[in-house]
Amino acid sequence: MKKVLTIAGSDCSGGAGIQADIKTITAHGMYAMSAITALTAQNTTGVFGVVDTSPSFVAQQLDSIMTDIFPDSVKIGMVSSPGIIQTIVEKLEEYKPANIVVDPVMISTSGSRLLSEEAMGALTSKLLPLATIITPNIHEAEALCDMVIHTKVDMEKAAILLAESYKGKILIKGGHLQDTADDLLYSNGEFTWFPGDRISNPNTHGTGCTLSSAIACNLANGLDITSSIYEAKRYISGALKAGLDLGKGSGPLNHCYVFEENVRIPSI
């Protein structure tokens, strides 16, 4: 059985963070492990409190995992402090796991900044350069490359700029574009566009976490980057189309629709 580690924050309402990651990994028939970087008090209507895990305890979690059940891929989500980021970087360099997917949780869907300048500096200078692939949304790509993105041409320009700083692949998610939801992969100097239909479902809590975790699963299974993204998008589209409706705000996806519909997740 393939093993996937998520390093992220906990969402007590179950829609995002490690809870979404674990559901996604399980739906792909893989063994999920987690190192918790923060506890959050949140639900479908908002985030009401955050308590960071100490860097030393993050290190203990990662040592415990890496020395016993070594992961085939790693997904990294919410990392809210410079100390935690530095700890993760040190452990990645020590244990050298393959297939590192970083979802740079920097900007909320509404455009609010989620990281301090110091933490953002540590993320961009230390963690992102270690990633196999990074998966910023439009707002995050704008912050990373210091430009405004309105069109698909802008996305291509931003991807080129990002590739100058980070050796990994760049996947810019286009969900915030006005006229399309297409995603862009920039890899080895080539663009690959992934068409994305806008699904009529207001419940999109945890989509970024889910997509990056699904990519990590597919990489663990031996798929290449392009195939991993394609299959991840297929999975998340199904989770949205399943139409789960929970909570008073933007609710979670149905990560387990594959069990209900007996849908086969591709495997090698």
C-alpha positions in Angstrom: 0.0 0.0 0.0 1.3 3.4 -0.9 1.8 5.9 2.0 1.1 9.6 1.8 2.0 12.2 4.5 0.1 15.4 4.9 1.8 18.3 6.8 -0.9 20.8 7.4 -3.4 22.4 9.8 -6.4 20.7 11.4 -9.9 21.8 10.4 -12.2 20.8 13.2 -15.2 20.9 10.9 -13.7 18.4 8.6 -13.9 20.2 5.3 -10.3 21.3 4.7 -6.8 20.8 6.1 -5.6 17.4 7.2 -9.2 16.1 7.5 -9.8 16.8 3.8 -6.3 15.4 3.0 -6.9 12.1 4.9 -10.3 11.6 3.2 -8.7 12.2 -0.2 -5.8 9.8 0.5 -8.2 7.2 1.8 -10.4 7.5 -1.2 -7.4 6.8 -3.4 -6.8 3.5 -1.5 -3.7 4.7 0.2 -2.4 5.0 3.8 -2.7 8.5 5.2 -0.4 10.0 7.8 -0.4 13.5 9.2 1.9 16.0 10.9 -0.3 18.8 12.4 1.1 22.3 12.1 -1.8 24.2 13.7 -5.2 23.6 15.3 -8.0 25.8 14.0 -11.5 26.6 15.2 -13.5 26.9 12.0 -16.6 25.8 10.2 -18.3 26.5 6.8 -18.8 30.2 7.8 -15.3 31.1 8.8 -12.2 30.7 10.9 -12.5 31.8 14.5 -9.2 30.7 16.1 -5.8 29.3 15.3 -3.3 27.8 17.7 0.1 27.0 16.1 1.9 23.7 17.0 5.4 24.3 18.4 8.2 23.8 15.9 9.8 21.2 18.2 6.6 19.2 18.3 6.3 19.4 14.5 9.8 18.0 14.4 8.9 15.1 16.7 5.9 14.2 14.6 8.0 14.2 11.4 10.8 12.1 13.0 8.2 9.6 14.3 6.7 9.2 10.8 9.9 9.2 8.7 11.8 6.7 10.9 8.9 4.2 10.9 6.5 4.4 8.0 8.3 6.3 5.3 6.0 8.2 2.9 5.9 7.7 -0.9 4.8 11.3 -1.2 4.3 14.4 0.9 1.7 17.1 0.7 2.3 20.4 2.6 -0.5 22.8 3.3 -0.9 25.4 6.1 2.4 26.4 7.6 1.8 29.6 9.5 5.1 30.5 11.2 8.8 30.9 10.2 9.8 28.4 12.9 7.5 25.7 11.6 8.6 26.3 8.1 12.3 26.0 9.0 11.6 22.8 10.9 9.8 21.2 7.9 12.7 22.3 5.6 15.3 20.8 7.9 13.4 17.5 8.1 12.8 17.3 4.3 16.5 17.8 3.8 17.3 15.2 6.4 15.0 12.5 5.2 14.7 13.4 1.5 11.2 12.1 0.7 10.2 12.1 -3.0 7.2 13.8 -4.5 6.8 16.9 -2.4 3.6 18.8 -3.3 3.3 22.3 -1.7 0.0 24.1 -1.6 1.1 27.6 -0.6 -1.7 28.6 1.7 -1.0 32.3 1.6 -4.1 34.0 0.4 -7.7 33.1 1.2 -10.4 32.7 -1.5 -11.6 36.2 -0.6 -8.1 37.6 -1.2 -7.1 38.1 2.5 -3.5 37.5 3.4 -3.1 34.5 5.8 0.7 34.7 6.4 2.9 37.4 8.0 5.6 38.9 5.9 8.2 37.0 7.9 6.5 33.7 7.4 5.9 34.4 3.7 9.6 35.1 3.3 10.5 31.8 4.9 8.0 29.9 2.7 9.2 31.4 -0.6 12.9 31.3 0.2 13.2 28.0 1.9 10.3 25.6 1.4 9.0 26.3 -2.1 12.4 25.6 -3.7 12.2 22.0 -2.3 8.9 21.2 -3.9 8.3 18.8 -6.7 5.3 20.9 -7.7 3.6 24.0 -6.1 -0.1 24.7 -6.6 -0.9 28.4 -6.0 -4.3 29.9 -6.8 -4.5 33.2 -8.7 -4.1 35.4 -5.6 -1.2 33.4 -4.4 0.6 33.4 -7.7 0.1 37.2 -7.8 1.8 37.5 -4.4 4.6 35.2 -5.4 5.5 36.9 -8.6 4.4 40.5 -7.7 2.1 41.0 -10.7 -1.6 41.2 -11.4 -3.3 38.2 -13.1 -6.5 38.8 -15.1 -6.1 36.5 -18.1 -4.7 33.2 -19.3 -1.8 35.1 -20.9 -1.1 36.6 -17.5 -1.0 33.1 -16.0 1.6 32.1 -18.5 3.7 35.1 -17.7 3.4 34.4 -14.0 4.4 30.8 -14.4 7.5 31.7 -16.3 8.5 34.2 -13.5 7.8 31.6 -10.8 9.9 29.0 -12.7 12.9 31.3 -12.5 12.8 31.0 -8.7 11.6 27.5 -8.1 13.0 24.3 -9.7 9.8 22.4 -9.3 6.7 22.3 -11.6 4.3 25.2 -11.4 0.5 24.6 -11.4 -1.5 27.9 -11.3 -5.1 27.2 -10.5 -7.5 29.3 -12.6 -10.6 29.1 -10.5 -10.6 32.9 -9.8 -10.5 33.9 -13.5 -13.6 35.6 -14.7 -14.3 33.6 -17.9 -12.8 30.2 -17.2 -11.6 27.8 -14.5 -8.7 26.4 -16.5 -5.5 25.4 -14.7 -2.0 25.9 -16.1 1.0 23.6 -15.6 4.4 25.0 -16.5 7.0 22.2 -16.7 10.4 22.1 -18.4 9.6 25.2 -20.4 6.3 23.9 -21.7 2.7 24.9 -20.9 -0.1 22.4 -20.4 -3.6 23.7 -20.0 -6.2 21.7 -18.1 -9.8 22.7 -19.0 -12.0 23.2 -16.0 -15.8 23.5 -16.3 -17.5 25.7 -13.7 -19.6 23.3 -11.6 -22.7 24.8 -10.2 -22.0 24.1 -6.5 -21.4 26.8 -3.9 -19.9 24.3 -1.5 -16.2 24.5 -2.3 -14.6 24.5 1.2 -11.3 22.6 1.0 -10.9 22.4 -2.8 -7.3 23.5 -2.7 -6.4 21.0 0.0 -8.2 18.2 -1.9 -6.5 18.9 -5.2 -3.0 19.0 -3.9 -3.6 15.8 -1.9 -5.0 14.0 -4.9 -1.9 15.1 -6.9 0.3 13.7 -4.1 -1.6 10.4 -4.3 -1.2 10.1 -8.0 2.6 10.9 -7.8 2.9 8.2 -5.1 1.2 5.8 -7.5 3.9 6.4 -10.1 2.0 8.7 -12.5 3.9 11.6 -14.1 3.1 15.2 -13.3 0.6 15.8 -16.1 -1.3 12.6 -15.5 -1.3 13.2 -11.8 -2.9 16.6 -12.3 -5.4 15.3 -14.8 -6.6 12.5 -12.5 -6.7 14.8 -9.5 -8.9 17.2 -11.4 -11.2 14.3 -12.4 -11.5 13.3 -8.7 -12.2 16.8 -7.4 -14.8 17.4 -10.2 -16.6 14.2 -9.1 -16.5 15.3 -5.4 -18.1 18.7 -6.4 -20.7 17.1 -8.7 -21.8 14.8 -5.9 -23.5 17.8 -4.5 -23.0 17.4 -0.7 -24.7 20.2 1.2 -23.6 20.6 4.8 -23.3 23.7 7.0 -24.6 27.3 6.9 -21.8 28.6 4.7 -19.6 27.3 1.9 -19.7 23.6 2.7 -17.3 20.7 2.1 -16.9 18.3 -0.8 -18.0 14.7 -0.8 -14.6 13.2 -0.7 -16.1 9.7 -0.4 -18.3 9.8 -3.5 -16.1 7.1 -5.0 -17.3 4.6 -2.5 -21.0 5.6 -2.9 -20.8 5.4 -6.7 -18.3 2.6 -6.9 -16.1 4.8 -9.0 -12.6 3.4 -9.7 -9.7 5.6 -8.9 -7.0 4.9 -11.5 -4.0 2.9 -10.2 -0.9 1.4 -11.7 
